[in-house]
Amino acid sequence: MAVSDQDVLIAGVGMIPFTKPGQSAPYDEMGSTAIQLALQDAGISYDVVEQAYAGFVYGDSCSGQRAIYRTGMSGIPIVNVNNNCSTGSTALFLARQAIASGAAECVLAVGFEEMRPGALGNVFADRVSPFTAFDDACDALVDVDLPVALRFFGGAGLAHMEKYGSTLADFAKVRAKASRHAANNPLSIFRNILTEEEVLAAPVIWPGVMTKLMACPPTCGAAAAILVSGRLARRLGLRTEVRIAAQAMTTDRPNTFEAGDMMYVVGKDMTRRAAEAVYEASGVGPKDIRVAELHDCFAHNEVVTYEGLGLCGEGEAAKFIADQDNTYGGRVVTNPSGGLLSKGHPLGATGLAQCFELTQQLRGAAGARQVEGARHALQHNLGLGGACVVTLYERAA
């Protein structure tokens, strides 16, 4: 399909290996390195960039400037973005909008995170939490004393088990699949292959619902993308293999709290609405998707998300897993990078790391992870609080 002037193309991507907290470079160095890699991949210098969107969650205001200034100080608009776990894809969403609207022709999206060990929690304890309504909904549905993310996503997994008959073994199979994929990803933090039995034998977090290996770890890292218009790509002779065919961002509706379902509390409805908007805008359906990066912060959320994205029917996730339709040789290779479960989850970087992986897939440059014959790639990035971004990439030229 020919490239048009109005297309939004991924001209360059960059990503650094994710690492454990305490073992990374400072956030500004990580962010700057990812930017430089993306610029090199695009074959342009920083002075071509007209706007920048910098995503991070755990950092002071204007950390984006600190990271980007290491690359250059050209006076362009720099917007700092914080949207919880969907921060990186929110930066991508804004960068795409800037080009699609005609406001700019070359935009940088970068995400980085320098995290601390341990469970996530509120930083500002002296004011009302943005999660108060979510906590209240969870308290009414989940009776277990665990850190917040474990309660939320474990509760969603339990709801799926009770409603559709999925099992702890299904979640273990998803985690084992992630490890097999990550073994071929040099940027993943965990590359050891796990069996379903090893996942089930890991320390128990929530009896009958979750073991330790079913949760993603906090990690540090950075990733970046250079987005350009089709017009600029032709004028400068830039890469044109991958375009964003459609993209949607959704936030919560009242049913998040009123449905009485933990799957809704963690964003299943946001996922469904964002996916449907992307399918409608692009004319591409879930049956056309051969590769996807989705938000597997817990194995439980991957299972719920299969159905939210329409990759399988409602209540059919267990069969989807049993038939191995979520891996190589099946219908949709999900998280060929290893996903958050194996690659790690530095919050601000995750959405752009997904962009990195899917761009490489559509370029045919993913090496041993390559999904053959993929013309479309789907990205799903979810943040509680809440926001969901679904992006459809297409091989253009």
Rosetta blueprint (number, residue, H / E / L):
1 M L
2 A L
3 V L
4 S L
5 D L
6 Q L
7 D L
8 V E
9 L E
10 I E
11 A E
12 G E
13 V E
14 G E
15 M E
16 I L
17 P L
18 F L
19 T E
20 K L
21 P L
22 G L
23 Q L
24 S L
25 A L
26 P L
27 Y H
28 D H
29 E H
30 M H
31 G H
32 S H
33 T H
34 A H
35 I H
36 Q H
37 L H
38 A H
39 L H
40 Q H
41 D H
42 A H
43 G L
44 I L
45 S L
46 Y H
47 D H
48 V H
49 V L
50 E L
51 Q E
52 A E
53 Y E
54 A E
55 G E
56 F L
57 V L
58 Y L
59 G L
60 D L
61 S L
62 C L
63 S H
64 G H
65 Q H
66 R H
67 A H
68 I H
69 Y H
70 R L
71 T L
72 G L
73 M L
74 S L
75 G L
76 I L
77 P L
78 I E
79 V E
80 N E
81 V E
82 N L
83 N L
84 N H
85 C H
86 S H
87 T H
88 G H
89 S H
90 T H
91 A H
92 L H
93 F H
94 L H
95 A H
96 R H
97 Q H
98 A H
99 I H
100 A H
101 S L
102 G L
103 A L
104 A L
105 E L
106 C E
107 V E
108 L E
109 A E
110 V E
111 G E
112 F E
113 E E
114 E L
115 M L
116 R L
117 P L
118 G L
119 A L
120 L L
121 G L
122 N L
123 V L
124 F L
125 A L
126 D L
127 R L
128 V L
129 S L
130 P L
131 F L
132 T H
133 A H
134 F H
135 D H
136 D H
137 A H
138 C H
139 D H
140 A H
141 L H
142 V L
143 D L
144 V L
145 D L
146 L L
147 P L
148 V H
149 A H
150 L H
151 R H
152 F H
153 F H
154 G H
155 G H
156 A H
157 G H
158 L H
159 A H
160 H H
161 M H
162 E H
163 K H
164 Y H
165 G L
166 S L
167 T L
168 L H
169 A H
170 D H
171 F H
172 A H
173 K H
174 V H
175 R H
176 A H
177 K H
178 A H
179 S H
180 R H
181 H H
182 A H
183 A L
184 N L
185 N L
186 P L
187 L L
188 S L
189 I L
190 F L
191 R L
192 N L
193 I L
194 L L
195 T L
196 E H
197 E H
198 E H
199 V H
200 L H
201 A H
202 A L
203 P L
204 V E
205 I E
206 W E
207 P L
208 G L
209 V L
210 M E
211 T E
212 K H
213 L H
214 M H
215 A E
216 C L
217 P L
218 P L
219 T L
220 C E
221 G E
222 A E
223 A E
224 A E
225 A E
226 I E
227 L E
228 V E
229 S E
230 G H
231 R H
232 L H
233 A H
234 R H
235 R H
236 L H
237 G L
238 L L
239 R L
240 T L
241 E L
242 V E
243 R E
244 I E
245 A E
246 A E
247 Q E
248 A E
249 M E
250 T E
251 T L
252 D L
253 R L
254 P L
255 N H
256 T H
257 F H
258 E H
259 A L
260 G L
261 D L
262 M H
263 M H
264 Y H
265 V H
266 V L
267 G L
268 K H
269 D H
270 M H
271 T H
272 R H
273 R H
274 A H
275 A H
276 E H
277 A H
278 V H
279 Y H
280 E H
281 A H
282 S H
283 G L
284 V L
285 G L
286 P H
287 K H
288 D H
289 I L
290 R L
291 V E
292 A E
293 E E
294 L L
295 H L
296 D L
297 C L
298 F E
299 A H
300 H H
301 N H
302 E H
303 V H
304 V H
305 T H
306 Y H
307 E H
308 G H
309 L L
310 G L
311 L L
312 C L
313 G L
314 E L
315 G L
316 E L
317 A H
318 A H
319 K H
320 F H
321 I H
322 A H
323 D L
324 Q L
325 D L
326 N L
327 T L
328 Y L
329 G L
330 G L
331 R L
332 V L
333 V E
334 T E
335 N L
336 P L
337 S L
338 G L
339 G H
340 L H
341 L H
342 S H
343 K H
344 G L
345 H L
346 P L
347 L H
348 G H
349 A H
350 T H
351 G H
352 L H
353 A H
354 Q H
355 C H
356 F H
357 E H
358 L H
359 T H
360 Q H
361 Q H
362 L H
363 R H
364 G L
365 A L
366 A L
367 G H
368 A H
369 R H
370 Q L
371 V L
372 E L
373 G L
374 A L
375 R L
376 H E
377 A E
378 L E
379 Q E
380 H E
381 N E
382 L E
383 G E
384 L L
385 G L
386 G L
387 A E
388 C E
389 V E
390 V E
391 T E
392 L E
393 Y E
394 E E
395 R E
396 A L
397 A L
